Amino acid sequence: MPGRRHRLGATGVADSGITAEVDVEDAVRADGLGAKETPKGGKGRAFTGIAAAAVTTVLAVIVGGHVVDGRDDSAAQARSADTAERDVRDDSASRGDSRPTPSGAPSPSATPLTYAEKMAKKYMLDADLKGNGKFAVVAGFDKAPGAGRKYRYRIDVEEGLGLDGELFAAAVHKTLNDDRSWAHNGGRTFERISSGQPDFVITLASPGTTAFWCRKSGLDTTEDNVSCNSAATERVMINAYRWAQGSKTYGDRMYAYRQMLINHEIGHRIGYPHVTCDKDGDLAPVMQQQTKFLDHGGIHCRANPWPYPGS
């Protein structure tokens, strides 16, 4: 006699079916009576009743299709219905607005950070990171805003840093074309390109890759994990660790530190050497190695990110 097939609730478990065939004589023997001689009279009728009961019991099991932990099938069906209802509720909830936001993704209701807020944040990056040395060009074009000597530059970012390349590109363009920077009084202007031939390539790279490119110009950036203008190449190397974490000399003033970092290395590219402040309490010149120190020879210098801070 074929058994019924039962589909479980939406729990990911495959369908299963049970088919059972039971011989009546087997059922009687299973009751322990088939091995004895059939009794007479009332005893025979008693035997017949017992056998019928055994067969009825077996048939009840077959009709039920399966036995669940010794409990009746109606209870199992009730549990299956309850499980299915919970599965539907859970599945519906998983598609609803209460679904958790994936790690790292902005919440739909969160207010996006402004440029200034992003520039003021520190970001995680290992001081000993050595990337793969492969660069991606930040696509886009930012027109030179002034009429002075035009410098065309490209922005490259090393793969795998996990930093915002577009933020870096925006920071470079805004900083260099600020009147307090090298664009002071309209003397220079800076234009970002992503195709064609640039005058130089401003490159955001891991400490290991920065050191590799700086060595091409005889410079060692490993001692203080700094950046460099690799003059023998087309690259101005910005150390991504410093971009992400800043320096002790600037503390939590990340916005100002990043402006100084850009202005200092581009200053080298356009011909300016290192200098220091020579009067206690003065602003440090932007060409002072401010990542390394503010004070020297008993003179205290104040942090300053601009070539022309009074503008």
Secondary structure, DSSP 4 states (H G I P E B T S, - for coil): -PPPEE---SSSPPPEE------HHHHHHHTT-TTSPPPPHHHHHHHHHHHHHHHHHHHHHHHH---BTTB-HHHHHHHHHHHHHHHHHHHHHHHSTTSPPPTTSPPTTSPPPPHHHHHH------TT----S-EEE----B---SSSEEEEEEEEEETT--S-HHHHHHHHHHHHTSTTTTTGGGSEEEEE-SSS--SEEEEEE-HHHHHHHHHTTT---TTTT--EE-TTSSEEEEEHHHHHH--TTTTT-HHHHHHHHHHHHHHHHTT-------STTPBPPTTS-TTT-SEETTEE-B----SSTT-
